[in-house]
Amino acid sequence: MLIKVISAFSEPSLQSKLLPIFNSLDIHLIILDYDGLIWERLIRESADLYIVDRNCLPQDERLEAFQQLPEQPDMIVFYDEDEPQLHGNLMGNGIDSFIDLHLSPELILESLQSIITKREHFESERLARMSIQEPRLSDFVSDSHSMKNLLAVAERVVDSDVSILLLGETGVGKERLARALHNDSQRSQGPFVAINCGGLPENLLESELFGHERGAFTGAIRERKGCFELAHKGTIFLDEIGDMPLHLQVKLLRVLQEKKIKRLGGEQELEVDARVLAATNHDLEAEADNGEFRKDLYYRISVITLTLPSLRERIEDVPELVKNYIKIFRYRLNRPVYGLTNDALDLLLNYSWPGNIRELINAIERAMLLCVNETINTDDLALKSDHVMNKISEDPQILSSTEPPNSDLPDQWEHISYHELKTQLLADFDVRYFTSILDSCRGRVGAAAKMAGIQERSLFDKMRKLGLKKEDYRN
């Protein structure tokens, strides 16, 4: 958290005495020139901490306007004469930090550092309260080979400051993994600030990222910190970075290179120290090649790339995930539900999960609310019937057959686990299915995506993973 400090002093000599001390602190400092309207100017500003001397306070000690500022700022009052009554009045109005000007510079610095540290903790706790959960990498338990490999890489890079790009379909848990990377990193005591780059209009996104000064645009009546300032000494998570407009990509690249930001409508550059984690469900490499995303920015944010598999690609993890979320919701919803029937689990294992883990979480939460017993059954699971797959009980050669399957298992299946075999068969099904619809649509990806009932970008991702090229189907 980069603490912003506004200060005002009635005597130039006092400012000269304290300025070297302030410059040794890791703060964003602005000093206002003293005049007769200094108090009115102070409360119009936006800051975390105000530092003033006795003469800058209003004569009647009315501090209602200060107490109502949205940042809930702290104030430090310097004094050269002890005034118990004044201090008592100020403490009654929420100001409890006073520093004697007769102290040595070393003691003044120590006092300021203590107060600033306290403010940093306040801001970190405020941001933490805004976070729903605080996951760790150890929370990600998986039997999936691809997920195990991903977690192994994450463990190796978690303590570095390199930028990480998280890829995967919507709902696979990219933000949860980003929070886990932050919580297990050396920056865990700093803030974690997330912003959705695709959920805001262009002009508002720039302000949210870099902040703005008062008067920067219509309606900007007060200055505001951006996400990079809020993430100082911590981590910033740029979700849906593939939706960021090109002109903002240029500004973001400069911030990543120079570690400095400039607020919208401002001239002063501020140094920021934030680790960057980004996420998208776009194929950024392909978009960079096509000029739809800046190549230099792509290389900057993808020093390490982690691709989260979809839930249908790690279907063997469903039982353990269900068990964990039943436990979570049992306490959160105060519902005495302790498991699910075999038929219900079988239904979950035969569902394609278009909404990935996010859909699974919603399904379990809804089922626990509707469940009238201690065990969830199939009637409690409100799943979309068109995404429920038929059980596959024969080898891939049978998939296209209209003959009823043989009840005897092929010899090559006997030593393969149910979930491993199912994963193999589903992978084969994906190749057959998408090859078929691409052939039917003569390589037109938009038409094929519409036929499959998925987004076009999801089909592009699937084609890339399966090695399918649209050019091969244009007859």
C-alpha positions as CSV (number, residue, x, y, z in Angstrom):
1,M,0.0,0.0,0.0
2,L,1.5,3.3,-1.1
3,I,0.4,5.7,1.7
4,K,-0.5,9.2,0.5
5,V,0.3,11.9,3.0
6,I,-1.0,15.5,2.8
7,S,0.9,18.0,5.0
8,A,0.7,21.7,5.8
9,F,2.8,23.8,8.1
10,S,2.3,27.4,9.3
11,E,6.0,28.1,9.4
12,P,8.5,27.6,6.5
13,S,11.2,26.8,9.0
14,L,9.1,23.9,10.4
15,Q,8.6,22.5,6.9
16,S,12.4,22.7,6.3
17,K,13.1,20.9,9.5
18,L,10.7,18.0,8.8
19,L,11.1,17.6,5.0
20,P,14.3,15.5,5.3
21,I,12.6,13.1,7.7
22,F,9.6,12.8,5.4
23,N,11.8,12.1,2.4
24,S,13.3,9.0,4.2
25,L,9.8,7.5,4.4
26,D,8.1,5.3,1.8
27,I,5.2,7.6,1.2
28,H,3.6,9.7,-1.5
29,L,4.0,13.2,0.0
30,I,2.2,16.4,-0.9
31,I,2.9,19.6,1.0
32,L,0.3,22.4,0.8
33,D,1.3,26.0,1.1
34,Y,-0.2,27.6,4.2
35,D,-2.8,30.3,3.9
36,G,-6.0,31.4,5.6
37,L,-8.1,28.7,4.0
38,I,-5.7,25.8,4.7
39,W,-8.3,23.7,6.6
40,E,-10.8,24.0,3.8
41,R,-8.2,23.0,1.3
42,L,-7.1,20.0,3.5
43,I,-10.5,18.4,3.7
44,R,-11.0,18.8,0.0
45,E,-8.0,16.6,-0.6
46,S,-7.9,12.8,-0.6
47,A,-5.2,11.1,1.5
48,D,-4.5,8.3,4.0
49,L,-2.7,10.5,6.5
50,Y,-2.7,14.2,7.2
51,I,0.3,15.9,9.0
52,V,-0.2,19.4,10.3
53,D,0.9,21.7,13.1
54,R,-1.2,23.2,15.8
55,N,-1.8,26.4,13.8
56,C,-3.4,24.6,10.9
57,L,-6.3,23.3,12.9
58,P,-9.6,25.2,12.9
59,Q,-9.9,27.5,15.9
60,D,-13.2,25.9,17.1
61,E,-11.8,22.4,16.8
62,R,-14.9,21.3,14.7
63,L,-13.7,18.3,12.8
64,E,-17.0,16.8,11.6
65,A,-16.1,17.2,8.0
66,F,-12.7,15.5,8.5
67,Q,-14.4,12.5,10.3
68,Q,-16.8,12.0,7.4
69,L,-14.1,11.7,4.6
70,P,-14.6,8.4,2.8
71,E,-10.9,7.4,3.2
72,Q,-11.2,7.4,7.0
73,P,-7.8,9.2,7.2
74,D,-5.6,9.5,10.2
75,M,-4.1,12.8,11.4
76,I,-0.8,13.7,13.1
77,V,-0.5,17.0,14.9
78,F,2.9,18.5,15.6
79,Y,3.1,20.8,18.7
80,D,5.8,22.8,20.5
81,E,3.8,23.6,23.6
82,D,1.8,21.1,25.6
83,E,-1.9,21.9,25.6
84,P,-3.8,19.2,27.5
85,Q,-7.2,20.7,26.8
86,L,-6.6,20.9,23.1
87,H,-5.3,17.4,23.0
88,G,-8.3,16.2,24.9
89,N,-10.7,17.9,22.4
90,L,-8.8,16.4,19.5
91,M,-8.8,12.9,21.0
92,G,-12.6,13.3,21.5
93,N,-12.8,13.9,17.7
94,G,-10.8,10.8,16.8
95,I,-7.3,12.3,16.5
96,D,-4.9,10.6,18.9
97,S,-1.4,11.1,17.2
98,F,0.6,14.0,18.6
99,I,4.4,14.5,18.1
100,D,6.5,17.0,20.1
101,L,8.6,19.2,17.9
102,H,11.3,19.2,20.6
103,L,12.1,15.5,20.0
104,S,15.2,14.5,18.1
105,P,14.9,13.8,14.3
106,E,15.5,10.1,15.1
107,L,12.6,9.9,17.5
108,I,10.3,11.9,15.2
109,L,11.2,9.5,12.4
110,E,10.5,6.5,14.6
111,S,7.1,7.9,15.6
112,L,6.1,8.6,12.0
113,Q,7.2,5.1,10.9
114,S,5.1,3.6,13.7
115,I,2.0,5.5,12.7
116,I,2.5,4.8,9.0
117,T,2.9,1.1,9.7
118,K,-0.4,1.1,11.6
119,R,-2.1,2.8,8.7
120,E,-0.7,0.2,6.2
121,H,-2.2,-2.5,8.4
122,F,-5.5,-0.7,8.5
123,E,-5.6,-0.6,4.7
124,S,-4.5,-4.2,4.3
125,E,-7.2,-5.4,6.7
126,R,-9.8,-3.3,4.9
127,L,-8.9,-4.9,1.5
128,A,-8.8,-8.3,3.2
129,R,-12.4,-7.8,4.4
130,M,-13.4,-7.2,0.8
131,S,-12.0,-10.6,-0.2
132,I,-14.4,-13.5,0.1
133,Q,-11.7,-16.2,0.8
134,E,-8.0,-16.5,1.4
135,P,-6.9,-19.6,-0.5
136,R,-3.4,-21.2,-0.4
137,L,-1.7,-23.4,-3.0
138,S,-2.0,-26.3,-0.6
139,D,-5.8,-26.0,-1.0
140,F,-5.5,-27.2,-4.6
141,V,-5.6,-31.0,-4.2
142,S,-5.9,-32.8,-7.5
143,D,-5.6,-36.3,-9.0
144,S,-5.3,-34.8,-12.5
145,H,-1.9,-35.1,-14.1
146,S,-2.1,-31.7,-15.8
147,M,-3.3,-30.0,-12.6
148,K,-0.4,-31.6,-10.6
149,N,2.1,-30.3,-13.2
150,L,0.6,-26.8,-13.0
151,L,0.7,-26.7,-9.2
152,A,4.3,-27.9,-9.2
153,V,5.3,-25.0,-11.4
154,A,3.3,-22.6,-9.3
155,E,5.2,-23.8,-6.2
156,R,8.5,-23.1,-7.9
157,V,7.7,-19.5,-8.9
158,V,5.4,-18.4,-6.1
159,D,8.2,-16.5,-4.2
160,S,9.6,-14.7,-7.2
161,D,8.3,-11.4,-8.5
162,V,7.9,-12.5,-12.1
163,S,4.7,-11.7,-13.9
164,I,2.4,-14.7,-14.4
165,L,-0.3,-15.2,-17.0
166,L,-3.2,-17.5,-16.0
167,L,-5.1,-19.0,-18.9
168,G,-8.3,-21.1,-19.0
169,E,-12.0,-21.1,-19.6
170,T,-14.4,-19.0,-17.6
171,G,-15.0,-20.5,-14.2
172,V,-11.9,-22.7,-13.9
173,G,-10.7,-20.7,-10.9
174,K,-8.1,-18.3,-12.3
175,E,-8.7,-15.6,-9.6
176,R,-8.7,-18.2,-6.8
177,L,-5.3,-19.4,-8.0
178,A,-4.0,-15.8,-8.3
179,R,-5.1,-15.1,-4.7
180,A,-3.3,-18.3,-3.6
181,L,-0.1,-17.2,-5.4
182,H,-0.3,-13.9,-3.5
183,N,-1.0,-15.5,-0.1
184,D,1.9,-17.9,-0.4
185,S,4.3,-15.3,-1.7
186,Q,6.7,-12.9,0.0
187,R,4.1,-10.2,-0.6
188,S,1.4,-11.8,1.4
189,Q,1.4,-9.0,4.0
190,G,0.7,-6.5,1.3
191,P,-2.6,-6.0,-0.4
192,F,-4.2,-8.1,-3.2
193,V,-6.1,-5.8,-5.6
194,A,-8.2,-7.3,-8.4
195,I,-9.7,-5.5,-11.4
196,N,-11.8,-6.9,-14.3
197,C,-10.4,-5.2,-17.4
198,G,-13.3,-6.4,-19.5
199,G,-16.1,-5.2,-17.2
200,L,-15.6,-1.5,-17.4
201,P,-15.9,1.2,-20.1
202,E,-12.5,2.4,-21.5
203,N,-12.5,5.8,-19.8
204,L,-13.4,4.3,-16.4
205,L,-10.9,1.5,-16.8
206,E,-8.0,3.9,-17.1
207,S,-9.1,5.8,-14.0
208,E,-9.5,2.5,-12.1
209,L,-6.1,1.3,-13.0
210,F,-4.1,4.5,-12.6
211,G,-6.3,6.8,-10.5
212,H,-7.3,10.4,-11.3
213,E,-6.8,13.9,-10.1
214,R,-9.6,16.2,-9.0
215,G,-11.1,17.8,-12.2
216,A,-9.6,15.2,-14.5
217,F,-13.1,14.7,-16.1
218,T,-16.7,15.6,-15.4
219,G,-17.7,14.2,-12.1
220,A,-14.2,13.9,-10.7
221,I,-14.8,16.1,-7.7
222,R,-12.1,14.5,-5.6
223,E,-8.8,12.7,-6.5
224,R,-8.8,8.9,-6.3
225,K,-6.1,6.2,-6.1
226,G,-5.9,3.6,-8.8
227,C,-5.4,-0.1,-8.4
228,F,-1.7,0.1,-8.9
229,E,-1.3,2.6,-6.0
230,L,-3.6,0.4,-3.9
231,A,-1.5,-2.6,-4.7
232,H,1.8,-1.0,-3.7
233,K,4.0,-3.6,-1.9
234,G,1.5,-6.3,-2.9
235,T,-0.1,-7.9,-5.9
236,I,-2.4,-6.6,-8.7
237,F,-4.5,-9.1,-10.5
238,L,-5.6,-8.0,-14.0
239,D,-8.5,-10.2,-14.9
240,E,-9.7,-10.5,-18.5
241,I,-6.6,-8.6,-19.7
242,G,-7.4,-9.9,-23.2
243,D,-10.3,-7.4,-23.3
244,M,-8.1,-4.4,-22.5
245,P,-8.2,-1.7,-25.3
246,L,-5.0,-1.3,-27.3
247,H,-4.3,2.3,-26.2
248,L,-4.4,1.2,-22.6
249,Q,-2.1,-1.7,-23.3
250,V,0.5,0.9,-24.3
251,K,0.1,2.7,-20.9
252,L,0.1,-0.6,-19.0
253,L,3.3,-1.7,-20.7
254,R,5.0,1.5,-19.7
255,V,4.0,1.0,-16.1
256,L,5.3,-2.5,-16.1
257,Q,8.6,-1.3,-17.6
258,E,9.2,1.8,-15.5
259,K,7.4,0.9,-12.3
260,K,5.8,4.3,-12.3
261,I,2.2,5.6,-12.9
262,K,0.7,8.9,-13.8
263,R,-2.8,9.6,-12.7
264,L,-5.4,10.6,-15.2
265,G,-5.3,14.4,-15.4
266,G,-2.0,14.5,-13.4
267,E,1.6,15.4,-14.2
268,Q,3.4,13.8,-11.3
269,E,4.8,10.3,-11.7
270,L,4.4,8.0,-8.7
271,E,6.7,5.0,-8.1
272,V,4.7,1.8,-7.5
273,D,5.9,-1.7,-6.5
274,A,3.3,-4.3,-7.4
275,R,3.6,-7.9,-8.7
276,V,1.4,-8.4,-11.7
277,L,-0.7,-11.5,-12.2
278,A,-3.0,-11.5,-15.3
279,A,-5.7,-13.8,-16.6
280,T,-7.8,-14.3,-19.7
281,N,-9.8,-16.9,-21.6
282,H,-8.5,-15.5,-24.9
283,D,-5.7,-17.1,-26.9
284,L,-3.3,-14.2,-26.4
285,E,-0.5,-15.7,-28.4
286,A,-2.7,-16.0,-31.4
287,E,-4.2,-12.5,-30.9
288,A,-0.6,-11.1,-30.6
289,D,0.3,-12.7,-33.9
290,N,-2.8,-11.2,-35.4
291,G,-2.2,-7.7,-34.1
292,E,-5.2,-7.8,-31.7
293,F,-3.0,-7.7,-28.6
294,R,0.4,-6.1,-28.2
295,K,3.2,-8.6,-28.6
296,D,5.6,-6.7,-26.3
297,L,2.9,-6.6,-23.5
298,Y,2.2,-10.3,-24.1
299,Y,5.8,-11.2,-23.6
300,R,6.0,-8.9,-20.5
301,I,3.0,-10.5,-18.7
302,S,3.7,-14.1,-19.7
303,V,7.1,-14.7,-18.2
304,I,5.4,-17.8,-16.6
305,T,2.1,-19.1,-18.2
306,L,-0.2,-21.4,-16.2
307,T,-3.1,-23.0,-18.1
308,L,-5.8,-24.2,-15.8
309,P,-7.6,-27.3,-17.3
310,S,-11.4,-27.2,-17.5
311,L,-13.4,-29.3,-15.1
312,R,-14.4,-31.8,-17.7
313,E,-10.6,-32.3,-18.4
314,R,-10.1,-33.2,-14.7
315,I,-13.3,-35.0,-14.0
316,E,-11.5,-37.3,-11.6
317,D,-11.3,-34.4,-9.2
318,V,-15.1,-34.0,-8.9
319,P,-15.6,-36.4,-5.9
320,E,-13.0,-34.6,-3.8
321,L,-14.2,-31.1,-4.8
322,V,-17.8,-32.1,-4.0
323,K,-16.7,-33.4,-0.6
324,N,-14.9,-30.1,0.2
325,Y,-17.7,-27.8,-0.9
326,I,-20.3,-29.9,1.0
327,K,-18.2,-29.3,4.1
328,I,-17.9,-25.6,3.4
329,F,-21.6,-25.0,2.8
330,R,-22.5,-27.2,5.8
331,Y,-21.1,-24.6,8.1
332,R,-21.8,-21.5,5.9
333,L,-25.5,-22.4,5.4
334,N,-25.9,-24.3,8.7
335,R,-27.4,-27.3,6.8
336,P,-26.9,-30.9,8.2
337,V,-25.9,-32.4,4.9
338,Y,-23.0,-34.8,4.9
339,G,-22.7,-36.4,1.5
340,L,-24.5,-37.5,-1.6
341,T,-25.9,-40.7,-3.1
342,N,-24.0,-42.8,-5.6
343,D,-26.5,-41.9,-8.2
344,A,-26.0,-38.2,-7.5
345,L,-22.2,-38.6,-7.7
346,D,-22.6,-40.6,-11.0
347,L,-24.7,-37.8,-12.4
348,L,-22.0,-35.2,-11.5
349,L,-19.3,-37.4,-13.1
350,N,-21.3,-37.6,-16.3
351,Y,-22.0,-33.9,-16.6
352,S,-19.9,-31.8,-19.1
353,W,-19.6,-28.8,-16.7
354,P,-19.8,-25.9,-19.2
355,G,-19.5,-23.5,-16.3
356,N,-16.5,-25.4,-14.8
357,I,-15.8,-25.3,-11.0
358,R,-18.0,-22.1,-10.6
359,E,-21.0,-24.1,-11.9
360,L,-20.1,-27.0,-9.6
361,I,-20.0,-24.7,-6.6
362,N,-23.4,-23.3,-7.5
363,A,-24.8,-26.7,-8.0
364,I,-23.7,-28.0,-4.6
365,E,-24.9,-24.8,-2.8
366,R,-28.3,-25.0,-4.4
367,A,-28.6,-28.7,-3.7
368,M,-27.8,-28.2,-0.1
369,L,-30.5,-25.6,0.2
370,L,-33.0,-27.8,-1.4
371,C,-32.0,-31.1,0.2
372,V,-34.5,-32.4,2.8
373,N,-32.3,-35.3,3.9
374,E,-28.7,-35.6,5.1
375,T,-27.7,-36.8,1.7
376,I,-28.0,-35.1,-1.7
377,N,-29.8,-37.1,-4.3
378,T,-30.2,-36.6,-8.0
379,D,-33.5,-34.7,-7.6
380,D,-31.6,-32.0,-5.6
381,L,-29.2,-31.4,-8.5
382,A,-30.7,-29.0,-10.9
383,L,-28.4,-29.7,-13.8
384,K,-29.1,-28.9,-17.5
385,S,-30.2,-32.1,-19.1
386,D,-28.6,-31.2,-22.5
387,H,-25.1,-31.3,-20.8
388,V,-25.5,-34.7,-19.2
389,M,-23.5,-37.2,-21.1
390,N,-24.4,-40.9,-21.6
391,K,-22.2,-43.3,-19.8
392,I,-19.5,-44.7,-22.0
393,S,-19.1,-48.4,-21.4
394,E,-17.2,-49.5,-24.5
395,D,-14.0,-48.5,-26.3
396,P,-13.8,-45.6,-28.7
397,Q,-14.6,-47.8,-31.7
398,I,-18.1,-48.3,-30.3
399,L,-18.8,-44.5,-30.1
400,S,-20.1,-44.4,-33.7
401,S,-21.9,-47.7,-33.5
402,T,-25.7,-48.0,-33.3
403,E,-25.4,-51.6,-31.9
404,P,-26.0,-52.1,-28.2
405,P,-22.7,-52.2,-26.3
406,N,-21.3,-55.6,-25.2
407,S,-21.5,-56.0,-21.4
408,D,-18.0,-57.6,-21.3
409,L,-15.1,-55.1,-20.8
410,P,-12.3,-55.2,-23.5
411,D,-9.1,-56.8,-22.2
412,Q,-7.1,-53.5,-22.4
413,W,-9.6,-51.8,-20.0
414,E,-9.2,-54.2,-17.1
415,H,-6.2,-52.6,-15.5
416,I,-7.3,-48.9,-16.0
417,S,-9.2,-47.0,-13.3
418,Y,-12.7,-45.7,-14.0
419,H,-11.8,-42.0,-13.9
420,E,-8.6,-42.5,-16.0
421,L,-10.4,-44.4,-18.6
422,K,-13.3,-42.0,-18.7
423,T,-10.8,-39.1,-19.2
424,Q,-9.2,-40.9,-22.1
425,L,-12.6,-41.7,-23.8
426,L,-13.8,-38.1,-23.3
427,A,-10.6,-36.8,-25.0
428,D,-11.3,-39.1,-27.9
429,F,-14.9,-37.9,-28.0
430,D,-13.7,-34.3,-28.2
431,V,-11.5,-35.1,-31.2
432,R,-14.4,-36.9,-33.0
433,Y,-17.0,-34.3,-32.1
434,F,-15.2,-31.2,-33.1
435,T,-13.7,-32.8,-36.2
436,S,-17.3,-33.6,-37.2
437,I,-18.8,-30.2,-36.7
438,L,-15.8,-28.4,-38.3
439,D,-16.2,-30.7,-41.3
440,S,-20.0,-30.0,-41.4
441,C,-19.4,-26.2,-41.3
442,R,-16.5,-26.4,-43.7
443,G,-14.1,-24.8,-41.3
444,R,-16.2,-21.8,-40.4
445,V,-15.5,-21.5,-36.7
446,G,-18.4,-19.1,-35.9
447,A,-20.9,-21.5,-37.3
448,A,-19.2,-24.5,-35.7
449,A,-19.3,-22.8,-32.3
450,K,-22.9,-22.0,-32.7
451,M,-23.7,-25.6,-33.5
452,A,-21.7,-26.8,-30.5
453,G,-23.4,-24.3,-28.2
454,I,-20.1,-22.7,-27.0
455,Q,-18.4,-19.4,-27.4
456,E,-16.2,-18.9,-30.5
457,R,-13.1,-18.2,-28.3
458,S,-13.7,-21.5,-26.4
459,L,-13.8,-23.4,-29.7
460,F,-10.5,-21.8,-30.8
461,D,-8.9,-22.9,-27.5
462,K,-10.3,-26.4,-27.9
463,M,-9.0,-26.6,-31.5
464,R,-5.5,-25.4,-30.4
465,K,-5.4,-28.1,-27.7
466,L,-6.6,-30.8,-30.1
467,G,-4.3,-29.7,-33.0
468,L,-7.3,-28.9,-35.3
469,K,-6.9,-26.2,-38.0
470,K,-9.9,-24.6,-39.7
471,E,-8.0,-24.6,-43.0
472,D,-8.1,-28.4,-43.1
473,Y,-11.9,-28.4,-43.4
474,R,-12.4,-25.8,-46.1
475,N,-13.5,-27.9,-49.1
